[in-house]
Amino acid sequence: MNKWEVESAGRHIFVKLRRLVAFLVIATLLIVVLLLVVASMNAASQKENAELINILGKQRMLSQMMAKEASQISVLYTAMDNDSRIESLEVLQGKLLKAQESIRTSAERFDGTYRNILEEKNAVYTGPSVRELGNLWTSYKRNLAIITSSPDNKSETFKKALIYVNGNDLRLLELSDNIINSVMEKNRMDYYWSIGAAVFLLFLLCGFAIYTLRKFYFFLFKPLEELYKGFGELGITLLESEQKKSSKNNLDAVMNEVRDIFKGIREMLELIENINNNVSFRETLDYIFKTFSRFVPYTYIGIAIFTGDQNKKLKASYGVSDGRFNKMAAELVGLTVNLDSTSLGRLMESGKPRVINDLNLYFKSRVINSYSRILLDNGIKSSITLPLRVNGDQQLGFIFFSSDRANVYMPHHAEFLESVSSAVAMSFEKDIFVDELVYSSVLALAKLAEAKDEDTGDHIDRMRSYALKLADLMKAEPPFAAQISPEFLMDIEKFSPMHDIGKVGVPDGVLLKPGKLTVEEFDIMKTHPVFGAEVLRKAEENINKKGRSIFVMGIEIANSHHEKWDGSGYPQGLKGEEIPLSARIVALADVLDALLSTRPYKRAFSFEESVEIILEGRGKHFDPRIVEIFEKNLESFRNIYIGAKY
């Protein structure tokens, strides 16, 4: 899947998630509105029912009053007929009129309420009590009218009306109570209905939410789960300290972890892109060190490469640290050990990572080789070692991820570093292939220049050994420690043999002349540094077009190895530290081997004679500080001389 397909898939998921969110928001708003409507309707119904219950309660009171007043009228008539001496006839008649008026008023109010409330709302409040009350009230009202208007309390009509009212007043109360109870029951039903509707709407809302979350899970969280799982299999996890730091807020922790995972993806893609874009191996290694320490707790990365035939020897070739282990890197890089003297042979056969979480404990019962001793002396306490291989079985060497803390490595760290080591192997193979292709071509030209003079023999190999030993000794001395890095040593080893590459352009008559050169001939000979530097500069320009750089030190050495400390050298007459450090080192190594070798114009000097001449050139031909280091370590150079001679 290419970048555009990934972006299209991402947009598709985003659109679906946005629609889901919109659906949930609209459904939620709709349900909230319905809940508000139900609550409002219930409140209105409850209010209306409460008002009706209050009115019906008043109706009940009116029916009681009418029955009471009707009985009082009967009593008043009896009192008037018996000529009561308690009260005068006029007083009794006043009370009678008042009772009659009270009944008429109560009847009108009862009738009006009945018509305005019950009859108008009979579609809502229906039932036998309402109908029976209506029929009873019609007769009851008619008999009340007879009681309040009849002038003769002794008539049969009056007596029957009074009997009817007194006989049905309780029934009228009962029917009113039944209606009140019916209204109260409806009130409860309305309440339960509104609660049921609210519960149903909330259930519906929960259903929508569950549906949306389920879709979210399949569109977002399920892919993230698979992403976590996949990265877990690769060993990509946050360091424990970062997890603790971000766990204060769970949501922040999740977001931080998701961001880190995608950052890890981006960084891994950038690593692959760097390899594809011909970024140098050293830059790739620096990128790995700076980038992936969030996933694996390392403080130093070292690489050892097989040298020679049959993969019998390992040479520490690269070292990267956070600055605290630069001294260790300088001690390690260039160190060569026999594979048989280490436990790495079994690791090469298995092809699996080796995790040592406590180096001190590990080496208590094992022989400590020179490489491991340097690690221990510099405070390295744990490491993960992985084979570097390409094309399935082609062994390149090993990569070491080391930490100054013990017991920090987990299985997922090794799993993750397996992926990184594959990228390292690819980058290394590609880098070495390109570099070696160009380097070998140029070195062949340098050897062609050497081959012109049979007496020089293996001059470039011997001179390389002298220059490398001298630079290695200088790296421990304060004036040069900051300038001589492991990369500097590697470049000295690679490019010191190219110092005389320009001689390929010098005519054989001048180059191979057995006697002393004339002034004109020497002027021709002095052109070889310029010519050699130009050859390497052209090669560098071509490699620069690919975004790489190889021959910077080679150009310095070829151009300046005949310059002298006092400024009397050629081709530019540079003086002192104007001369590049690499050229100052090669100048001494070149002269030392020239003195020890036979030339068409001279015999080979002894080692002691050669040393004496070198010491005489202190401050004149050579950097006096370099001569001082050479003088302090004469035995090291004698051993190289003897080894090359025999």
C-alpha positions in Angstrom: 0.0 0.0 0.0 1.5 3.3 -1.0 1.3 6.7 0.7 -1.8 7.8 -1.3 -3.7 4.6 -0.5 -2.9 5.0 3.2 -4.1 8.6 3.1 -7.3 7.6 1.2 -8.0 4.8 3.7 -7.4 7.3 6.6 -9.8 9.8 5.1 -12.4 7.1 4.5 -12.2 6.1 8.2 -12.3 9.7 9.3 -15.4 10.3 7.3 -17.1 7.3 8.7 -16.2 8.3 12.3 -17.4 11.8 11.7 -20.8 10.5 10.4 -21.0 8.2 13.5 -20.4 11.1 15.8 -23.0 13.3 13.9 -25.5 10.4 14.1 -24.9 10.0 17.9 -25.1 13.7 18.5 -28.4 14.1 16.5 -29.9 11.0 18.1 -28.9 12.3 21.5 -30.4 15.8 20.9 -33.6 14.2 19.5 -34.0 11.9 22.5 -33.2 14.8 24.9 -35.9 16.9 23.2 -38.4 14.0 23.5 -37.5 13.6 27.2 -38.1 17.3 27.7 -41.5 17.0 25.9 -42.5 14.0 28.0 -41.4 15.8 31.2 -43.3 18.9 30.1 -46.5 16.9 29.3 -46.3 15.1 32.6 -45.9 18.3 34.5 -48.9 19.8 32.7 -51.0 16.7 33.3 -49.9 16.6 37.0 -50.8 20.3 37.4 -54.2 19.9 35.6 -55.0 16.8 37.7 -54.1 18.5 40.9 -56.3 21.5 40.0 -59.2 19.1 39.2 -58.8 17.2 42.4 -58.9 20.5 44.3 -62.1 21.5 42.5 -63.7 18.1 43.0 -62.8 18.4 46.7 -64.8 21.7 46.7 -67.7 19.9 45.0 -67.7 17.4 47.8 -67.9 20.2 50.3 -70.8 21.8 48.4 -72.8 18.6 48.3 -72.3 18.3 52.1 -73.4 21.9 52.6 -76.5 21.5 50.4 -77.6 18.3 52.3 -77.0 20.2 55.6 -78.9 23.3 54.5 -81.8 21.1 53.3 -82.0 19.4 56.7 -81.9 22.8 58.4 -84.8 24.1 56.3 -86.9 21.1 57.5 -86.0 21.9 61.1 -86.9 25.6 60.6 -90.2 24.7 59.1 -91.0 22.4 62.1 -90.0 25.2 64.5 -92.2 27.7 62.8 -95.1 25.3 62.9 -94.7 24.7 66.6 -94.6 28.4 67.4 -91.1 28.1 69.0 -90.5 30.3 72.0 -86.8 30.1 71.6 -86.7 32.4 68.7 -89.3 34.7 67.1 -91.1 33.9 63.9 -89.2 36.7 62.2 -85.8 35.3 63.1 -86.8 31.8 62.0 -88.1 33.2 58.7 -84.7 35.0 58.2 -82.8 31.9 58.8 -85.1 30.0 56.4 -84.5 32.5 53.7 -80.8 32.4 54.3 -80.7 28.6 54.1 -82.7 28.6 50.9 -80.3 31.1 49.4 -77.3 29.1 50.5 -78.7 26.0 48.8 -79.4 27.9 45.6 -75.9 29.4 45.6 -74.2 26.0 46.3 -76.4 24.3 43.7 -75.4 26.9 41.1 -71.7 26.6 41.9 -71.9 22.8 41.9 -73.8 22.8 38.6 -71.5 25.3 37.0 -68.4 23.3 38.1 -69.9 20.1 36.9 -70.7 21.5 33.5 -67.4 23.4 33.0 -65.1 20.7 34.3 -66.7 17.3 34.1 -68.9 17.6 31.0 -66.2 19.5 29.0 -63.6 16.9 29.9 -65.8 13.8 29.7 -63.6 12.6 26.8 -60.7 12.4 29.4 -62.7 11.5 32.5 -65.2 8.9 31.5 -66.7 6.1 33.5 -69.9 5.0 35.4 -69.3 7.4 38.3 -69.3 10.4 36.0 -72.4 9.3 34.2 -74.2 8.3 37.4 -73.2 11.6 39.0 -74.7 13.4 36.0 -78.0 11.5 36.3 -78.1 11.8 40.1 -77.3 15.5 40.0 -80.2 16.2 37.6 -82.7 14.8 40.0 -80.9 16.1 43.1 -80.9 19.7 41.6 -84.6 19.5 40.8 -85.5 18.4 44.3 -83.3 21.1 45.8 -85.2 23.6 43.7 -88.5 22.3 45.2 -87.1 22.6 48.8 -85.9 26.1 48.2 -89.0 27.4 46.4 -92.0 25.5 48.0 -94.1 27.7 50.3 -95.7 24.7 51.9 -93.5 22.3 53.8 -96.5 20.0 54.5 -97.1 19.2 50.9 -96.3 15.8 49.5 -94.0 17.4 46.9 -91.9 19.1 49.5 -91.7 16.0 51.7 -90.7 13.8 48.8 -88.0 16.3 47.7 -86.6 16.5 51.2 -86.6 12.7 51.5 -84.8 12.4 48.1 -82.1 15.0 49.1 -81.5 13.4 52.5 -81.5 10.0 51.0 -79.0 10.7 48.2 -76.6 13.1 49.8 -74.2 10.3 50.8 -74.5 8.8 47.3 -73.6 12.2 45.9 -70.5 12.4 48.2 -69.6 8.8 47.2 -69.7 9.5 43.5 -67.6 12.7 44.0 -65.0 10.6 45.9 -65.1 8.0 43.2 -64.3 10.6 40.6 -61.5 12.1 42.7 -60.1 8.6 43.1 -60.3 8.1 39.3 -58.5 11.4 38.7 -55.8 10.4 41.2 -55.5 7.0 39.6 -55.1 8.7 36.2 -52.6 11.0 37.8 -50.5 8.0 38.8 -50.9 6.4 35.4 -49.7 9.6 33.7 -46.7 9.6 36.1 -45.9 6.0 35.4 -46.4 6.5 31.7 -43.9 9.4 31.7 -41.4 7.4 33.7 -41.8 4.5 31.2 -41.4 6.8 28.3 -38.3 8.4 29.8 -36.8 4.9 30.5 -37.6 3.8 27.0 -35.9 6.9 25.5 -32.9 6.5 27.8 -32.7 2.8 26.7 -32.9 4.0 23.1 -30.1 6.5 23.7 -28.0 3.8 25.3 -28.6 1.6 22.3 -27.5 4.3 20.0 -24.4 4.9 22.1 -23.6 1.2 22.2 -24.0 1.0 18.4 -21.8 4.0 17.9 -19.1 2.8 20.3 -19.2 -0.6 18.6 -18.6 1.1 15.3 -15.9 3.2 16.9 -14.3 0.0 18.1 -14.2 -1.6 14.6 -13.2 1.6 12.8 -10.7 3.0 15.4 -10.0 0.9 18.4 -9.8 -2.4 16.7 -7.2 -1.1 14.2 -5.4 0.5 17.1 -5.5 -2.8 19.0 -4.0 -4.6 16.0 -1.5 -1.8 15.8 -0.5 -2.3 19.4 -0.3 -6.0 18.9 1.8 -5.7 15.8 4.2 -3.3 17.5 4.3 -5.4 20.5 5.5 -8.3 18.3 8.1 -6.0 17.0 9.1 -5.0 20.5 8.0 -1.3 20.2 6.8 -0.2 23.6 7.4 2.9 25.7 10.1 2.9 28.3 8.8 2.3 31.8 9.7 5.8 33.0 7.8 7.4 30.2 4.8 5.2 30.9 4.8 6.2 34.6 5.2 9.8 33.8 2.2 9.8 31.5 0.0 7.7 33.6 -1.2 10.6 35.8 -4.0 11.1 33.4 -5.3 8.0 31.7 -6.5 9.8 28.6 -3.2 11.7 28.3 -1.4 8.4 28.7 -3.4 6.8 25.9 -2.9 9.8 23.6 0.8 10.0 24.4 1.3 6.3 23.7 -0.6 6.5 20.4 1.5 9.5 19.4 4.6 7.6 20.3 3.6 4.6 18.3 2.9 6.7 15.2 6.1 8.5 15.8 7.9 5.1 16.0 6.3 4.2 12.6 7.4 7.5 11.1 10.9 7.0 12.4 11.2 3.5 11.1 10.0 4.7 7.7 12.5 7.5 7.8 15.2 4.9 8.6 14.2 2.9 5.5 14.1 6.1 3.5 17.6 7.1 4.7 18.9 3.7 3.5 17.1 4.1 0.1 18.4 7.6 -0.3 22.1 6.5 0.1 22.6 8.2 3.4 26.0 7.1 4.7 26.2 4.3 7.1 27.6 6.5 9.8 24.7 8.9 9.5 22.3 6.0 9.6 23.9 4.7 12.8 23.7 8.2 14.4 20.0 8.4 13.5 19.3 5.0 15.1 21.1 6.0 18.3 19.3 9.3 18.6 15.9 8.0 17.6 15.2 4.6 19.1 16.5 5.1 22.6 12.8 5.8 23.5 12.1 2.1 22.8 15.3 0.5 24.0 17.4 1.7 27.0 20.9 1.8 25.5 23.8 4.3 26.0 26.2 2.9 23.5 26.0 1.2 20.1 29.0 -0.7 18.8 29.6 -2.6 15.5 32.2 -5.2 14.9 32.8 -6.3 11.3 34.4 -9.5 10.0 37.8 -8.9 8.4 39.9 -11.3 6.3 38.8 -14.6 4.9 36.4 -17.1 6.4 35.1 -14.7 9.0 37.7 -15.7 11.6 38.5 -12.2 12.9 36.3 -9.4 14.1 37.2 -5.7 14.1 35.5 -3.1 16.1 34.6 -0.6 13.4 32.0 1.8 14.7 30.9 3.2 18.1 28.2 5.7 18.9 27.3 7.1 22.3 25.7 10.1 24.0 29.1 11.6 24.7 29.8 9.8 28.0 31.5 6.9 26.3 33.6 8.7 23.6 36.7 7.4 25.4 35.5 3.9 25.3 34.6 4.2 21.6 38.2 5.4 20.9 39.6 2.4 22.8 37.4 -0.1 21.0 37.3 1.1 17.4 40.1 -0.6 15.5 40.5 -3.4 18.1 40.6 -6.9 16.4 39.8 -10.2 18.1 39.7 -13.8 16.9 36.2 -15.1 16.7 37.3 -18.3 18.5 38.3 -16.3 21.5 34.8 -15.1 22.0 31.3 -16.6 22.6 30.0 -15.0 19.4 30.6 -18.0 17.3 27.5 -19.8 18.7 25.5 -16.6 18.3 26.5 -16.4 14.6 25.2 -20.0 14.2 21.9 -19.4 16.0 21.3 -16.0 14.4 19.3 -15.1 17.5 19.9 -12.1 19.8 21.9 -12.6 23.0 20.8 -10.7 26.1 23.2 -10.2 29.0 21.5 -8.2 31.8 24.5 -8.3 34.2 27.9 -8.4 32.5 29.8 -8.5 35.8 27.9 -11.6 36.9 28.2 -13.1 33.4 32.0 -12.8 33.3 32.6 -14.1 36.8 32.9 -17.6 35.5 34.3 -16.7 32.0 37.5 -15.5 30.4 37.4 -11.8 29.7 38.8 -10.8 26.3 40.2 -7.4 25.6 36.9 -6.1 24.0 34.9 -7.1 27.1 37.5 -5.7 29.5 37.1 -2.3 27.9 33.3 -2.5 28.3 33.5 -3.4 32.0 36.2 -0.9 32.8 34.0 1.9 31.3 30.9 1.0 33.3 28.9 -1.0 30.8 26.6 -3.3 32.8 24.3 -5.0 30.3 24.0 -5.6 26.5 22.1 -7.0 23.7 24.1 -8.5 20.8 22.7 -9.3 17.4 24.2 -10.8 14.3 24.4 -8.5 11.2 23.4 -10.6 8.2 21.9 -9.9 4.7 20.3 -12.2 2.1 19.5 -14.7 4.8 22.9 -16.1 5.5 25.6 -13.6 4.5 27.4 -12.7 7.8 28.7 -9.1 8.1 29.5 -9.0 11.8 27.6 -8.0 15.0 25.9 -5.0 16.5 26.0 -4.4 20.3 23.5 -2.3 22.2 24.9 -1.6 25.7 23.6 0.2 28.8 25.3 1.5 31.9 22.5 0.0 34.0 22.0 -3.7 34.8 18.8 -5.7 34.3 17.2 -3.2 31.9 16.6 -5.5 28.9 13.3 -7.3 28.3 12.4 -9.9 25.5 10.5 -7.2 23.6 13.7 -5.1 23.4 15.5 -7.9 21.6 12.5 -8.4 19.3 12.5 -4.7 18.3 16.3 -4.6 17.8 16.1 -7.5 15.4 14.2 -5.3 13.0 16.7 -2.5 13.6 19.6 -4.8 13.1 18.2 -5.9 9.7 18.0 -2.2 8.7 21.6 -1.7 9.9 22.8 -4.7 7.9 21.1 -3.4 4.8 22.5 0.1 5.3 26.0 -1.2 6.0 26.0 -3.5 3.0 24.8 -0.8 0.7 27.2 1.8 2.2 30.2 -0.6 2.1 29.3 -1.7 -1.4 29.3 1.8 -2.8 32.3 3.0 -0.8 34.3 -0.1 -1.6 33.5 0.1 -5.3 34.7 3.7 -5.6 37.5 3.2 -3.0 38.8 0.1 -4.7 39.0 1.8 -8.0 41.0 4.7 -6.6 43.2 2.4 -4.5 44.0 0.4 -7.6 45.2 3.6 -9.2 47.4 4.3 -6.1 48.9 0.8 -6.3 49.5 1.4 -10.0 51.6 4.4 -9.1 53.5 2.2 -6.5 54.0 -0.6 -9.0 56.0 1.7 -11.3 58.8 1.5 -8.8 59.6 -2.1 -7.9 62.0 -1.1 -5.1 59.2 0.4 -3.1 57.6 -3.1 -2.7 54.9 -3.0 -0.1 55.5 0.7 0.8 51.9 1.7 1.0 51.0 -1.2 3.3 53.9 -0.5 5.7 53.3 3.2 5.6 49.6 2.6 6.4 50.6 0.5 9.5 53.0 3.3 10.7 50.4 6.0 10.2 47.6 4.1 11.9 49.8 3.2 14.9 51.0 6.8 15.2 47.4 8.1 15.1 46.2 5.5 17.6 49.0 6.5 20.0 48.2 10.2 19.5 44.5 9.8 20.4 45.5 9.3 24.1 47.5 12.5 24.2 45.7 15.8 25.3 46.7 17.9 22.3 45.2 15.4 19.9 42.5 13.6 21.8 39.7 15.9 20.7 40.7 15.7 17.1 41.3 11.9 16.7 38.0 10.1 16.7 37.3 6.5 15.7 36.3 7.7 12.3 39.6 9.6 12.0 41.5 6.4 12.6 39.4 4.5 10.0 40.0 7.2 7.5 43.8 7.3 8.2 43.8 3.5 7.6 41.9 3.9 4.3 43.5 7.0 2.8 47.1 7.0 3.9 47.9 4.5 1.1 46.7 7.2 -1.4 49.3 9.7 -0.4 51.4 9.2 -3.6 48.5 8.5 -6.0 49.6 11.5 -8.0 52.9 9.8 -9.0 50.9 7.9 -11.7 51.1 11.1 -13.7 54.9 11.6 -13.2 57.0 10.4 -16.2 58.9 7.2 -15.5 62.2 8.9 -16.5 61.8 11.2 -13.5 60.1 8.8 -11.1 62.6 6.0 -11.6 65.8 8.0 -12.1 68.6 6.3 -10.1 70.5 9.5 -9.4 69.8 12.9 -8.1 67.0 14.9 -9.9 67.7 18.1 -11.7 65.9 21.3 -10.7 63.5 20.9 -13.6 63.0 17.2 -12.8 62.3 17.9 -9.1 59.8 20.6 -10.2 58.0 17.9 -12.2 58.2 15.5 -9.2 56.7 18.2 -6.9 53.5 18.2 -9.1 52.4 14.8 -7.9 50.6 16.0 -4.7 48.6 18.5 -6.7 47.8 15.9 -9.4 46.9 13.3 -6.7 44.6 15.7 -4.9 42.9 16.6 -8.1 42.3 12.9 -9.0 40.7 12.4 -5.6 38.8 15.7 -5.8 37.2 14.6 -9.1 36.2 11.3 -7.5 34.7 13.2 -4.5 32.7 15.4 -6.8 31.2 12.4 -8.5 30.3 10.8 -5.2 28.9 14.1 -3.9 26.2 13.9 -6.7 24.9 10.8 -4.9 24.7 12.8 -1.6 27.7 11.1 -0.1 31.3 12.1 0.8 34.3 9.7 0.9 37.6 11.3 0.0 37.9 14.4 2.2 40.8 13.1 4.2 42.3 11.4 1.1 42.5 14.9 -0.6 44.1 16.4 2.5 46.8 13.6 2.6 47.5 13.6 -1.1 47.8 17.4 -1.3 49.7 18.1 1.9 51.9 15.1 2.9 55.0 16.9 1.6 54.4 20.1 3.5 56.8 20.8 6.3 56.3 22.2 9.8 58.6 25.2 9.1 56.9 26.1 5.9 59.6 24.8 3.6 57.6 22.0 2.0 55.5 21.9 -1.2 53.2 22.4 -3.1 51.7 25.3 -1.1 54.4 26.0 1.5 52.0 25.5 4.4 53.4 26.0 7.9 52.6 24.6 11.3 49.0 23.8 12.0 48.0 25.1 8.6 48.9 21.6 7.5 46.0 19.2 8.1 46.6 16.8 11.0 46.2 13.7 8.8 48.9 15.0 6.4 51.3 15.7 9.3 50.8 12.1 10.5 51.3 10.6 7.1 54.4 12.8 6.5 56.2 11.2 9.4 55.1 7.7 8.5 56.0 8.2 4.8 59.5 9.4 5.6 60.0 6.6 8.2 59.2 3.9 5.6 61.2 5.7 2.9 64.3 5.8 5.2 63.9 2.1 6.0 63.4 1.1 2.3 65.8 0.9 -0.6 65.3 3.5 -3.3 67.0 3.9 -6.8 69.0 6.8 -5.3 69.8 5.4 -1.8 70.3 2.4 0.4 67.9 1.3 3.2 68.9 2.9 6.5 68.7 1.0 9.8 65.9 1.5 12.2 68.2 3.5 14.5 69.5 5.6 11.7 66.0 6.3 10.5 64.8 7.3 14.0 67.8 9.7 14.3 66.9 11.4 11.1 63.2 11.7 12.2 64.3 13.2 15.5 66.5 15.7 13.7 63.4 16.9 11.7 61.5 17.8 14.9 60.1 21.3 14.5 61.5 21.6 11.0 60.0 18.9 8.8 57.6 17.4 11.4 55.2 18.5 14.0 57.3 18.4 17.2 54.4 17.0 19.3 54.0 14.1 16.9 57.7 13.4 17.0 57.6 13.4 20.8 54.8 10.7 20.7 56.8 8.8 18.1 59.9 8.9 20.3 58.1 7.7 23.4 56.8 4.6 21.5 59.8 3.6 19.4 59.3 -0.1 20.2 55.8 -0.2 18.7 57.2 1.1 15.4 60.2 -1.3 15.6 57.8 -4.2 15.9 55.9 -3.1 12.8 59.2 -2.7 11.0 60.4 -6.2 12.0 57.0 -7.8 11.3 57.0 -6.3 7.8 60.6 -7.3 7.1 60.2 -10.9 8.2 
